[in-house]
Amino acid sequence: MLGRNIFARLMRVGAGALAVAVVTTVLVGCTTDKECGPRDSCPMAILPADEQSKIDEAVRKTIDAGLIPGALVAVNAPGHGVYVKAYGVADLATGRPMTVDDHVRIGSVTKTFTATAILRAADEGKLSLDDTLSKYVPGVPNGDTITLRDLLGMRGGVWDLVGDTDFAAQLVTKTPGEWHDGDRLRKLAAHPEHAKPPRTTTEYSNSEYFLLGLVLEKVLGKPVHEVLSDVAQAHGLHETTYPADATMPTPASQGYSYFDETATNVTARNAPAIFGAAGSMVSTISDLAEYAPLLASGDLLKPETLQARKQFTSGTAGGGPLNYGLGLQRFGPWLGHTGGVLGYTTHVAYLPDSGATVAVAVNQYTIPPTLLRISASDIWAAIVEQLFPNSLPGDQPAPPVPPLALPDSASLATELQQAFDTQLPATRKTLRIAADDKDPELITKLAKVYAEYPMTFQVDKLTDLDGTTLFATTTVAAADGKRRMVIPFTARDNTWRLDTSWVCESLLLAGESSPACT
């Protein structure tokens, strides 16, 4: 079994059907007992065939259920083996298969490079982490009290702009207006009411790393795309760059989002003006796998600086839990980062105790993520549980349970229709939520979140991921047209119930709360 409700555990960690074709595999063979450091080239056995098969099954099921065209996976696990593989297609228009050489946008994994550049500059005496933001970037609310250390640790209180209509249009509309350099800074300066005092909470904000990019330009005297590309080169990552515009190195996987019922190519939508140093870099799956141990071991940094980087605080990211250092995420004992920009999600992490790396990238990401919630992190968690069981938060041995039959698609569509009906009392709804014993009105609260968009459901596909997690891939008809939506379920009390984590994320993104979500 590959997982015990992977979707719910990811929330504790931090995070027409497509035919899936396995197209490229790179296997590095020969065994070794040598202890390997981050920069050592250590030959290792290939992953055993049974583990390959289980990983392949999880990837196929996940990208099929999540309407993801293609995926890239890299595993480097002492004691298990090496496995690098490409799945599905890189270009829906041409049908070109995904390959392990394809470049993908890595989203917020960019933040790790930005943080390294700032920390490296501090090591060289070019700035201090206790410098205030206003020393380098004027006009930001609370800039006289926000320090660079605050920004690195997501503790600056800077508005993330997710609630701004103009900025949100870049992410959720099919044909947005153009976003220009300087627009984000002007928005931040014009809306001091959205700023929070620094050092009061840890809250994920892309704006904080966008500002750190401006600091780097001021301190180092060159464009941030050159600064971060230089950091990648210093790490020895020759396929990792920060493009100066929306173009990508070749070969490149196209990225897709769903604004209606069909996938839209959004590869060129991710111009640096939108996310800057918060999320504009591109890489390959092999570079990401090589990078993970370098990041975790403090390559390019002084030992004391690495220790400062690994001081984690707990907070929130998009309504979910976050454990954040200085440009570094922690997922239980794993160290790394996740990333997501239009069309792409990434999850890369390193397990220090074993020297293992697992990296995953996929070429579909739709915002808001509650519509098509399956991402690279789901595949990452499935692989981690297969190779390193019980290493993720919330993992515990699962009691044996009889397998549940898949529900009837038409009946499930009717139950979903009832669940999202705001006029129907919770007691008359047949579909339940896994943790609604903590809040009997939880399903009513979920319906109210979507009340502005009355929907009719059609269940297109049901995917039983692991015996405890079920994904319903649906087409939803509303007044403004049709959308695709993937709804997760979890097995409880011998029935399929709506996944609590997905419900709570939907509530939190709408500013609502429930005792079941604490």
LUMKOL-492629 format. One line per field, with one value per residue (C-alpha): x negated, y negated, z negated; residue number from 1; residue in one letter. Coordinates in pm, 1 decimal. Layout:
BEGIN
xx: c(X; ...);
yy: c(Y; ...);
zz: c(Z; ...);
num: c(NUM; ...);
residuo: c(a; ...);
This chain:
BEGIN
xx: c(0.0; -141.8; 28.8; 271.5; 465.4; 174.2; 385.8; 460.8; 99.2; -23.0; 186.2; 5.6; -322.3; -278.9; -78.3; 1159.5; 898.7; 549.6; 374.1; 41.2; -254.5; -585.2; -837.7; -1183.9; -1379.7; -1738.4; -1882.7; -2228.0; -2360.1; -2618.0; -2626.4; -2844.8; -2899.2; -3075.9; -2958.1; -2882.3; -2888.4; -2671.5; -2922.3; -3045.0; -2951.3; -2852.3; -2739.7; -2438.2; -2216.5; -1900.9; -1579.7; -1444.5; -1182.9; -903.1; -964.6; -980.6; -647.8; -477.1; -611.2; -501.5; -152.2; -122.9; -245.5; -14.1; 290.6; 213.9; 150.4; 446.0; 683.3; 540.1; 559.6; 180.6; 25.6; -321.9; -549.8; -919.4; -1050.9; -1402.4; -1495.7; -1843.2; -1806.3; -2101.7; -1985.0; -1720.8; -1871.2; -1852.1; -1556.4; -1489.4; -1184.0; -956.7; -585.7; -316.2; -342.4; -526.7; -312.7; 57.7; 71.2; -192.7; -177.6; -553.2; -644.3; -797.4; -1170.0; -1407.4; -1591.9; -1288.0; -1313.0; -1025.2; -941.1; -1025.4; -813.6; -893.4; -1197.3; -1342.7; -1315.8; -1590.3; -1830.4; -1721.7; -1781.2; -2122.1; -2219.3; -2119.4; -2291.4; -2603.6; -2610.9; -2585.5; -2877.2; -3080.1; -2993.5; -2794.9; -2483.1; -2354.8; -2050.2; -1951.0; -1945.1; -1599.7; -1424.5; -1400.9; -1779.5; -1751.8; -1386.6; -1193.1; -817.7; -712.5; -476.3; -670.0; -991.6; -1171.1; -1116.5; -1115.6; -1460.6; -1606.6; -1599.1; -1224.1; -1172.9; -1383.1; -1176.8; -832.6; -791.1; -785.1; -406.6; -421.3; -96.2; -109.0; 127.5; 342.6; 645.5; 563.9; 792.4; 528.2; 270.0; 516.3; 620.5; 272.6; 343.7; 714.6; 828.4; 772.9; 678.9; 531.2; 406.6; 32.7; -152.6; -458.9; -783.3; -718.9; -345.6; -388.1; -593.6; -339.3; -56.1; -236.1; -307.8; 52.2; 211.5; 54.2; 380.2; 292.9; -47.3; -98.8; -363.0; -681.0; -783.2; -430.0; -342.4; -499.3; -285.3; -387.0; -420.1; -564.1; -599.1; -869.3; -1095.1; -1010.2; -1146.3; -1458.0; -1524.4; -1520.7; -1762.2; -2001.1; -1992.8; -2072.5; -2354.3; -2519.2; -2456.2; -2318.3; -1979.7; -1838.6; -1811.8; -2191.1; -2240.4; -2032.7; -2166.7; -2514.6; -2412.8; -2293.7; -2622.1; -2818.6; -2628.7; -2728.5; -2371.8; -2421.8; -2057.6; -1914.0; -1863.4; -1651.7; -1537.4; -1534.3; -1186.5; -905.2; -1105.1; -1245.6; -1557.2; -1502.3; -1387.6; -1102.7; -783.1; -478.8; -273.6; 105.7; 390.8; 767.4; 973.9; 1264.7; 1309.1; 1000.8; 632.5; 475.5; 105.4; -25.1; -398.2; -452.7; -227.1; -496.0; -688.1; -946.3; -743.2; -479.4; -686.8; -1043.8; -1285.7; -994.5; -930.6; -1084.5; -1357.6; -1361.4; -1546.4; -1554.2; -1465.4; -1828.7; -1949.2; -1679.5; -1788.5; -2150.3; -2050.8; -1858.3; -2161.2; -2354.0; -2070.8; -2032.7; -2407.8; -2465.4; -2674.1; -2820.3; -2747.2; -2942.9; -2847.4; -2704.2; -2495.0; -2352.6; -2257.5; -2074.2; -1899.4; -1772.3; -1595.5; -1235.8; -914.0; -560.1; -298.0; -55.6; -63.9; 264.0; 452.5; 228.9; -57.3; -405.5; -739.5; -982.6; -1346.9; -1538.2; -1436.1; -1399.7; -1096.5; -1083.3; -851.9; -906.2; -1274.9; -1292.1; -1446.9; -1368.6; -1098.3; -781.7; -697.7; -395.8; -340.7; -79.6; -123.0; -384.0; -432.6; -751.5; -850.2; -1213.2; -1352.3; -1646.1; -1650.2; -1972.5; -1977.3; -1978.1; -2121.1; -1811.8; -1664.6; -1320.3; -1229.3; -908.0; -782.0; -453.9; -326.3; 22.2; 120.6; 451.0; 536.3; 722.1; 566.7; 886.6; 1022.9; 746.0; 562.1; 340.1; -19.2; -380.7; -358.0; -106.3; -347.1; -637.7; -451.5; -357.2; -721.9; -845.0; -597.1; -698.5; -1070.9; -1067.5; -741.5; -636.8; -878.9; -607.7; -408.4; -99.2; -228.1; -136.3; -80.5; 258.2; 491.3; 605.3; 936.6; 1154.2; 1124.3; 1403.8; 1584.9; 1586.6; 1909.8; 2142.6; 2050.0; 2407.5; 2503.9; 2193.6; 2276.7; 2619.3; 2465.3; 2221.7; 2513.9; 2680.9; 2360.2; 2320.4; 2688.5; 2710.3; 3086.3; 3062.4; 2995.2; 2685.2; 2899.2; 3057.7; 2730.0; 2612.1; 2248.1; 2037.3; 1699.4; 1436.4; 1414.1; 1768.4; 1810.4; 1614.7; 1850.4; 2186.8; 2239.3; 1908.1; 2074.3; 2307.7; 2007.4; 1847.3; 2163.4; 2168.9; 1812.7; 1929.9; 2280.1; 2196.0; 2130.1; 2420.3; 2284.9; 2403.5; 2167.8; 2073.1; 1832.8; 1601.5; 1353.3; 1296.0; 940.9; 870.9; 514.3; 420.6; 728.0; 780.1; 772.4; 1019.0; 1018.5; 1333.2; 1240.7; 1547.1; 1683.2; 1872.4; 2127.3; 2196.8; 2353.1; 2023.7; 1945.5; 1785.7; 1479.8; 1281.6; 1266.2; 1095.7; 1262.1; 1072.4; 1234.0; 1097.9; 1209.5; 1373.1; 1623.2; 1645.8; 1753.7; 1602.7; 1619.6; 1511.3; 1150.9; 1135.3; 810.7; 956.3; 1273.0; 1072.5; 847.9; 1158.2; 1292.6; 965.6; 912.9; 1258.1; 1173.9; 1398.5; 1315.2; 1436.3; 1347.4; 1278.5; 993.3; 782.7);
yy: c(0.0; -336.6; -559.7; -612.5; -914.3; -1092.5; -1400.2; -1460.3; -1401.3; -1653.4; -1918.7; -1830.8; -1845.5; -2185.8; -2074.9; -1392.2; -1151.1; -1171.4; -858.3; -820.6; -686.7; -609.1; -744.9; -786.6; -614.2; -677.7; -416.9; -437.7; -93.0; 78.6; 112.4; -67.0; -75.9; -412.0; -697.4; -983.5; -1354.8; -1607.3; -1659.1; -1300.2; -1103.9; -772.1; -487.4; -320.5; -25.9; -85.7; -89.3; 267.1; 365.4; 399.6; 46.5; -87.8; 75.6; -70.9; -419.5; -391.3; -287.8; -583.9; -831.7; -697.9; -704.1; -1048.9; -1234.1; -1062.8; -1160.3; -1512.2; -1590.2; -1631.9; -1577.9; -1477.1; -1425.4; -1393.4; -1187.9; -1150.5; -927.1; -892.5; -675.3; -492.7; -148.9; -152.7; -284.2; -548.0; -607.2; -894.7; -877.2; -1085.0; -1014.4; -1135.4; -1423.1; -1753.8; -1916.1; -1842.0; -2012.3; -1790.2; -1488.0; -1511.0; -1279.2; -1419.7; -1343.7; -1364.4; -1643.6; -1872.3; -2203.5; -2297.9; -2606.3; -2535.8; -2808.8; -2877.9; -2651.7; -2976.7; -3113.4; -2879.6; -3035.0; -3386.6; -3307.6; -3158.2; -3473.0; -3692.8; -3467.8; -3449.1; -3828.1; -3843.7; -3600.2; -3829.9; -4139.1; -4304.5; -4330.3; -4230.3; -4015.4; -4272.3; -4554.2; -4701.1; -4671.7; -5050.4; -5071.2; -4912.2; -4940.0; -5251.5; -5290.2; -4949.0; -4967.8; -4889.8; -4893.5; -5078.5; -4785.8; -4481.6; -4319.3; -4104.3; -3814.9; -3868.4; -3850.9; -3534.3; -3362.1; -3473.1; -3691.0; -4036.2; -4075.4; -4195.7; -4165.0; -3876.9; -4051.0; -3738.5; -3951.5; -4219.1; -4206.1; -4308.9; -4063.0; -3775.5; -3826.1; -3713.3; -3374.5; -3297.1; -3445.8; -3297.3; -3627.9; -3861.8; -4213.6; -4268.5; -4292.2; -4520.0; -4556.5; -4773.7; -4697.1; -4483.4; -4746.2; -5015.3; -4796.9; -4733.1; -5102.0; -5198.0; -4957.0; -4988.8; -4862.6; -4508.6; -4505.3; -4326.1; -4407.9; -4205.5; -3915.7; -3846.6; -3547.0; -3321.5; -3355.3; -3260.4; -3565.4; -3576.3; -3951.8; -3908.3; -3721.3; -3954.2; -4233.0; -4032.3; -4020.2; -4400.5; -4403.2; -4177.2; -4405.5; -4706.8; -4536.4; -4345.0; -4595.1; -4358.4; -4215.9; -3950.1; -3702.1; -3715.7; -3693.2; -3376.7; -3216.0; -3274.5; -3097.5; -2798.5; -2788.6; -2810.2; -2500.5; -2327.7; -2322.3; -2392.3; -2339.1; -2570.5; -2933.9; -3243.4; -3350.7; -3723.8; -3698.1; -3443.1; -3215.6; -2881.6; -2685.0; -2390.8; -2123.4; -2251.9; -2098.3; -2313.2; -2404.4; -2388.4; -2535.1; -2486.3; -2803.9; -2605.6; -2238.4; -2217.1; -2263.2; -2597.0; -2631.2; -2891.9; -2840.0; -3200.1; -3346.7; -3331.9; -3650.1; -3752.7; -4068.2; -3853.7; -3665.0; -3789.2; -3630.8; -3449.3; -3204.5; -3260.7; -2996.6; -2687.4; -2358.8; -1989.7; -1697.0; -1581.6; -1923.6; -1932.9; -1594.1; -1709.5; -2034.8; -1894.0; -1772.5; -2089.7; -2301.1; -2096.6; -2082.7; -2457.0; -2453.7; -2804.8; -2915.3; -2936.6; -2669.3; -2926.9; -3071.6; -2728.7; -2691.8; -3023.0; -2907.5; -2597.4; -2785.5; -2697.8; -2861.3; -2732.0; -2922.3; -2899.9; -2888.8; -2923.4; -2800.9; -2496.5; -2439.7; -2573.9; -2498.8; -2756.1; -2848.5; -3102.9; -3002.1; -2639.6; -2422.9; -2128.9; -1831.4; -1623.1; -1522.6; -1617.9; -1949.8; -2120.8; -2331.8; -2314.7; -2528.5; -2622.9; -2873.3; -2859.9; -2530.3; -2368.3; -2231.3; -2098.1; -1923.8; -1853.8; -1741.8; -1567.4; -1333.2; -1405.9; -1087.3; -861.8; -1089.5; -1036.1; -1277.8; -1267.6; -1528.8; -1555.9; -1806.5; -1810.9; -2030.8; -2131.7; -2377.8; -2558.4; -2840.2; -2828.9; -2494.2; -2365.2; -2304.1; -2070.4; -2002.8; -1713.0; -1833.6; -1720.7; -1695.7; -1409.8; -1206.9; -1303.0; -1184.0; -854.9; -786.5; -883.2; -652.3; -368.5; -406.5; -564.8; -466.5; -664.2; -951.9; -1212.6; -1401.0; -1209.1; -876.3; -577.6; -210.1; -164.2; 102.5; 352.2; 253.4; 428.7; 267.2; 28.5; 58.7; -242.6; -440.9; -460.7; -770.8; -887.4; -837.3; -1021.0; -1313.2; -1333.7; -1324.6; -1601.3; -1805.1; -1766.1; -1844.2; -2180.7; -2274.4; -2558.2; -2511.3; -2148.1; -2089.3; -1892.1; -1616.5; -1546.1; -1521.6; -1166.2; -1257.1; -1318.3; -1474.8; -1264.1; -1488.3; -1620.3; -1463.2; -1769.9; -2002.5; -1864.7; -2179.8; -2145.3; -2038.8; -2340.0; -2569.2; -2409.9; -2468.1; -2833.9; -2881.7; -2787.2; -2936.3; -3221.2; -2965.7; -2716.1; -2400.6; -2085.3; -1787.2; -1519.4; -1252.7; -1160.7; -931.0; -767.4; -678.9; -468.7; -574.9; -347.5; -194.9; -492.7; -785.9; -830.5; -1107.0; -1201.5; -1380.5; -1586.7; -1839.3; -2116.2; -2328.9; -2678.0; -2996.1; -3113.3; -2783.9; -2448.5; -2382.4; -2074.3; -1986.9; -1702.3; -1616.5; -1397.3; -1140.9; -936.4; -598.5; -612.5; -385.2; -161.1; -442.3; -715.5; -1061.8; -1403.3; -1466.6; -1702.2; -1865.6; -1968.5; -2098.9; -2297.6; -2443.4; -2556.4; -2721.5; -2887.5; -3032.4; -3189.9; -3328.5; -3078.8; -2840.8; -2527.1; -2328.5; -2037.6; -2235.0; -2289.8);
zz: c(0.0; 101.4; -148.8; -432.0; -312.1; -145.8; -82.5; -450.4; -554.2; -299.1; -469.3; -789.7; -601.7; -460.4; -128.1; 1998.6; 1849.1; 1984.5; 2097.7; 1918.3; 2111.7; 1944.3; 2186.7; 2038.6; 1764.4; 1657.2; 1425.2; 1270.3; 1191.2; 968.2; 595.4; 345.0; -29.1; -15.2; -236.6; 0.4; -64.9; 122.0; 401.6; 431.0; 740.9; 588.8; 809.3; 658.6; 739.3; 937.7; 739.0; 697.9; 951.8; 695.3; 563.1; 919.4; 992.9; 687.4; 760.7; 1123.4; 1016.0; 778.6; 1039.4; 1310.0; 1084.7; 946.1; 1271.0; 1435.6; 1153.8; 1135.7; 1508.9; 1512.0; 1857.8; 1740.7; 1443.4; 1362.1; 1070.4; 929.7; 637.1; 489.9; 181.5; 23.7; -74.4; 197.9; 521.4; 792.6; 1019.5; 1260.7; 1481.7; 1704.0; 1745.2; 1982.2; 2225.0; 2227.5; 2497.3; 2538.0; 2878.8; 3036.1; 2806.9; 2744.4; 2456.2; 2140.9; 2106.7; 1813.3; 1995.9; 2002.2; 1821.7; 1593.2; 1391.0; 1026.6; 868.7; 506.5; 502.3; 641.1; 286.5; 170.0; 422.4; 325.2; -41.2; 34.7; 225.0; -70.0; -324.8; -110.4; -83.8; -463.1; -496.4; -270.2; -473.4; -194.4; -412.1; -752.9; -814.9; -1075.2; -819.0; -773.6; -441.0; -402.9; -379.1; -34.7; 75.5; -31.9; -48.8; -182.9; -483.2; -805.9; -604.8; -884.7; -1122.2; -890.4; -876.5; -602.0; -848.9; -889.3; -513.7; -482.6; -751.9; -624.8; -932.9; -773.8; -762.8; -400.9; -202.3; 46.4; 294.1; 328.3; 244.9; 501.0; 804.2; 1057.9; 931.3; 891.8; 1253.3; 1357.3; 1203.1; 1232.0; 1564.1; 1906.6; 2073.4; 1808.9; 1859.8; 1862.7; 1532.9; 1537.4; 1345.0; 1042.3; 1020.6; 708.9; 527.2; 614.1; 482.6; 154.9; 103.9; 182.0; -66.4; -411.5; -564.6; -450.7; -621.3; -953.7; -1216.2; -1160.3; -1384.3; -1508.7; -1288.6; -1028.7; -717.9; -366.5; -142.0; 207.4; 169.1; -93.9; 146.8; 431.4; 209.4; 127.2; 500.9; 507.7; 213.9; 405.3; 707.1; 490.8; 298.9; 582.8; 860.6; 1123.5; 1223.0; 993.7; 1279.8; 1310.6; 934.2; 893.6; 1209.9; 1065.6; 742.5; 945.1; 1134.4; 808.3; 693.1; 1017.3; 1149.1; 1517.8; 1623.4; 1355.7; 1453.2; 1398.3; 1746.8; 1812.4; 1966.5; 2006.8; 2236.8; 2118.9; 2218.0; 2451.3; 2425.7; 2212.1; 2087.2; 2150.0; 1843.1; 1820.4; 1615.8; 1629.3; 1659.4; 1803.3; 1893.5; 2116.6; 2040.4; 2140.9; 2217.6; 1969.5; 2023.1; 2132.9; 1862.1; 1591.4; 1667.1; 1402.4; 1331.9; 1160.5; 901.6; 943.5; 698.2; 533.2; 816.3; 1160.1; 1198.3; 1420.1; 1381.4; 1471.2; 1250.2; 1239.3; 1126.7; 858.3; 726.9; 718.8; 551.3; 253.8; 51.2; 137.4; 1.0; -315.5; -386.5; -348.0; -31.6; 31.2; -328.0; -651.8; -909.8; -1148.2; -866.5; -790.9; -1156.2; -1140.5; -824.0; -1002.1; -1281.8; -1195.5; -1305.8; -1261.2; -1068.0; -778.4; -400.1; -212.2; -517.2; -566.9; -810.5; -739.6; -907.5; -771.9; -825.5; -617.6; -267.5; -373.0; -448.2; -684.6; -629.7; -940.6; -913.6; -543.7; -434.1; -104.9; 56.4; 261.8; 561.2; 768.5; 1047.6; 1322.3; 1502.6; 1276.1; 924.4; 767.5; 446.1; 362.5; 27.4; -138.0; -437.8; -630.6; -838.2; -532.7; -262.7; -48.1; 205.0; 363.9; 627.3; 829.2; 1087.1; 1280.7; 1563.4; 1443.8; 1174.0; 1151.5; 910.9; 674.7; 583.3; 422.6; 773.5; 889.3; 566.9; 681.8; 721.1; 721.9; 342.4; 362.9; 575.8; 350.1; 39.9; 205.3; 295.5; -50.1; -218.1; 9.1; -61.1; -407.9; -580.5; -886.1; -813.7; -748.9; -1014.1; -1113.7; -984.5; -1197.8; -1129.1; -967.2; -1102.9; -841.2; -689.1; -432.5; -89.3; 0.8; 330.4; 557.8; 536.5; 832.9; 1034.8; 1092.7; 728.6; 611.5; 841.4; 677.9; 329.9; 424.8; 553.9; 215.2; 25.7; 199.0; 164.8; -89.2; -129.4; -237.5; -611.1; -702.1; -855.3; -516.7; -325.6; -267.3; -202.1; -510.8; -588.6; -766.0; -1074.5; -1090.6; -1434.4; -1553.0; -1366.3; -1250.3; -1041.0; -857.7; -533.7; -554.9; -591.0; -285.1; -82.5; -184.7; -60.6; 289.1; 257.3; 493.8; 766.8; 782.7; 943.1; 1114.1; 1084.7; 1332.9; 1204.1; 1492.4; 1318.4; 980.9; 874.3; 565.9; 490.0; 202.9; 44.1; -186.5; 57.4; 342.4; 603.0; 793.1; 1115.1; 1206.0; 1450.8; 1274.8; 1458.6; 1322.6; 1456.0; 1607.4; 1780.6; 1701.8; 1486.8; 1390.2; 1021.3; 835.8; 504.4; 254.1; 26.2; -261.1; -391.6; -732.3; -908.2; -602.1; -370.8; -155.7; -314.9; -189.4; -293.6; -592.1; -481.8; -146.1; -312.4; -567.3; -299.4; -110.5; -427.1; -518.8; -172.4; -209.2; -553.9; -735.7; -1020.0; -1196.3; -1511.4; -1274.6; -1117.4; -1430.6);
num: c(1; 2; 3; 4; 5; 6; 7; 8; 9; 10; 11; 12; 13; 14; 15; 16; 17; 18; 19; 20; 21; 22; 23; 24; 25; 26; 27; 28; 29; 30; 31; 32; 33; 34; 35; 36; 37; 38; 39; 40; 41; 42; 43; 44; 45; 46; 47; 48; 49; 50; 51; 52; 53; 54; 55; 56; 57; 58; 59; 60; 61; 62; 63; 64; 65; 66; 67; 68; 69; 70; 71; 72; 73; 74; 75; 76; 77; 78; 79; 80; 81; 82; 83; 84; 85; 86; 87; 88; 89; 90; 91; 92; 93; 94; 95; 96; 97; 98; 99; 100; 101; 102; 103; 104; 105; 106; 107; 108; 109; 110; 111; 112; 113; 114; 115; 116; 117; 118; 119; 120; 121; 122; 123; 124; 125; 126; 127; 128; 129; 130; 131; 132; 133; 134; 135; 136; 137; 138; 139; 140; 141; 142; 143; 144; 145; 146; 147; 148; 149; 150; 151; 152; 153; 154; 155; 156; 157; 158; 159; 160; 161; 162; 163; 164; 165; 166; 167; 168; 169; 170; 171; 172; 173; 174; 175; 176; 177; 178; 179; 180; 181; 182; 183; 184; 185; 186; 187; 188; 189; 190; 191; 192; 193; 194; 195; 196; 197; 198; 199; 200; 201; 202; 203; 204; 205; 206; 207; 208; 209; 210; 211; 212; 213; 214; 215; 216; 217; 218; 219; 220; 221; 222; 223; 224; 225; 226; 227; 228; 229; 230; 231; 232; 233; 234; 235; 236; 237; 238; 239; 240; 241; 242; 243; 244; 245; 246; 247; 248; 249; 250; 251; 252; 253; 254; 255; 256; 257; 258; 259; 260; 261; 262; 263; 264; 265; 266; 267; 268; 269; 270; 271; 272; 273; 274; 275; 276; 277; 278; 279; 280; 281; 282; 283; 284; 285; 286; 287; 288; 289; 290; 291; 292; 293; 294; 295; 296; 297; 298; 299; 300; 301; 302; 303; 304; 305; 306; 307; 308; 309; 310; 311; 312; 313; 314; 315; 316; 317; 318; 319; 320; 321; 322; 323; 324; 325; 326; 327; 328; 329; 330; 331; 332; 333; 334; 335; 336; 337; 338; 339; 340; 341; 342; 343; 344; 345; 346; 347; 348; 349; 350; 351; 352; 353; 354; 355; 356; 357; 358; 359; 360; 361; 362; 363; 364; 365; 366; 367; 368; 369; 370; 371; 372; 373; 374; 375; 376; 377; 378; 379; 380; 381; 382; 383; 384; 385; 386; 387; 388; 389; 390; 391; 392; 393; 394; 395; 396; 397; 398; 399; 400; 401; 402; 403; 404; 405; 406; 407; 408; 409; 410; 411; 412; 413; 414; 415; 416; 417; 418; 419; 420; 421; 422; 423; 424; 425; 426; 427; 428; 429; 430; 431; 432; 433; 434; 435; 436; 437; 438; 439; 440; 441; 442; 443; 444; 445; 446; 447; 448; 449; 450; 451; 452; 453; 454; 455; 456; 457; 458; 459; 460; 461; 462; 463; 464; 465; 466; 467; 468; 469; 470; 471; 472; 473; 474; 475; 476; 477; 478; 479; 480; 481; 482; 483; 484; 485; 486; 487; 488; 489; 490; 491; 492; 493; 494; 495; 496; 497; 498; 499; 500; 501; 502; 503; 504; 505; 506; 507; 508; 509; 510; 511; 512; 513; 514; 515; 516; 517; 518);
residuo: c(m; l; g; r; n; i; f; a; r; l; m; r; v; g; a; g; a; l; a; v; a; v; v; t; t; v; l; v; g; c; t; t; d; k; e; c; g; p; r; d; s; c; p; m; a; i; l; p; a; d; e; q; s; k; i; d; e; a; v; r; k; t; i; d; a; g; l; i; p; g; a; l; v; a; v; n; a; p; g; h; g; v; y; v; k; a; y; g; v; a; d; l; a; t; g; r; p; m; t; v; d; d; h; v; r; i; g; s; v; t; k; t; f; t; a; t; a; i; l; r; a; a; d; e; g; k; l; s; l; d; d; t; l; s; k; y; v; p; g; v; p; n; g; d; t; i; t; l; r; d; l; l; g; m; r; g; g; v; w; d; l; v; g; d; t; d; f; a; a; q; l; v; t; k; t; p; g; e; w; h; d; g; d; r; l; r; k; l; a; a; h; p; e; h; a; k; p; p; r; t; t; t; e; y; s; n; s; e; y; f; l; l; g; l; v; l; e; k; v; l; g; k; p; v; h; e; v; l; s; d; v; a; q; a; h; g; l; h; e; t; t; y; p; a; d; a; t; m; p; t; p; a; s; q; g; y; s; y; f; d; e; t; a; t; n; v; t; a; r; n; a; p; a; i; f; g; a; a; g; s; m; v; s; t; i; s; d; l; a; e; y; a; p; l; l; a; s; g; d; l; l; k; p; e; t; l; q; a; r; k; q; f; t; s; g; t; a; g; g; g; p; l; n; y; g; l; g; l; q; r; f; g; p; w; l; g; h; t; g; g; v; l; g; y; t; t; h; v; a; y; l; p; d; s; g; a; t; v; a; v; a; v; n; q; y; t; i; p; p; t; l; l; r; i; s; a; s; d; i; w; a; a; i; v; e; q; l; f; p; n; s; l; p; g; d; q; p; a; p; p; v; p; p; l; a; l; p; d; s; a; s; l; a; t; e; l; q; q; a; f; d; t; q; l; p; a; t; r; k; t; l; r; i; a; a; d; d; k; d; p; e; l; i; t; k; l; a; k; v; y; a; e; y; p; m; t; f; q; v; d; k; l; t; d; l; d; g; t; t; l; f; a; t; t; t; v; a; a; a; d; g; k; r; r; m; v; i; p; f; t; a; r; d; n; t; w; r; l; d; t; s; w; v; c; e; s; l; l; l; a; g; e; s; s; p; a; c; t);
